[in-house]
Amino acid sequence: ENDTYFVYFYETGNEQCEEVNDDIKKTLSGHSNLYFFNIEDTTLKAGKNFDYKNVTNYKDITIKQVPMLIHVENKKIDHVYYKASDIKKALE
């Protein structure tokens, strides 16, 4: 529904994810436009080939690595943050 939102992909027990999970929750949880996906509980594809420019459905997303934070604006993926350090910078 929302035109602008964040999607956060993580994995339980992943050190990089645990490093940034609290920051994500503190910084973005006030927004109703934040979605969490535990990649263990989903059927999303994993792989290195990630072309997000033309993705319009979350089922077409390929998870390159976790943690991964995607910013969606006007129903298109605007930016993808891959590493915990990049995600932390984006939240500042």
C-alpha positions, 0 to 999 in steps of 0.5 A: 500500500505505502509508496515508501517503505523499508524491507529488512532481510536477516537470519537468526544467529548471523553475527552481522545481522545481530550487530544491526538488528537493534539499530534497525528496530530502534531507528525504523520501528516507529515507521509503519512502513518497515517489513522484516523477513527472516530468510530462514522462513521464506521461499525467496531466492538466494544468489549472487545475481541481483538485478533490483532495478525492475523488480515490482514483486518481492517474490522476484527479489534475490537475496544476495546476502544478509543483513540486507536493507531495501528502500522502496519508493514509488513501488520501485527499489530505490536503494539496497544496503548490504553490509551491517556497516552500510546499514548503520550508516544509512540509519544515521 
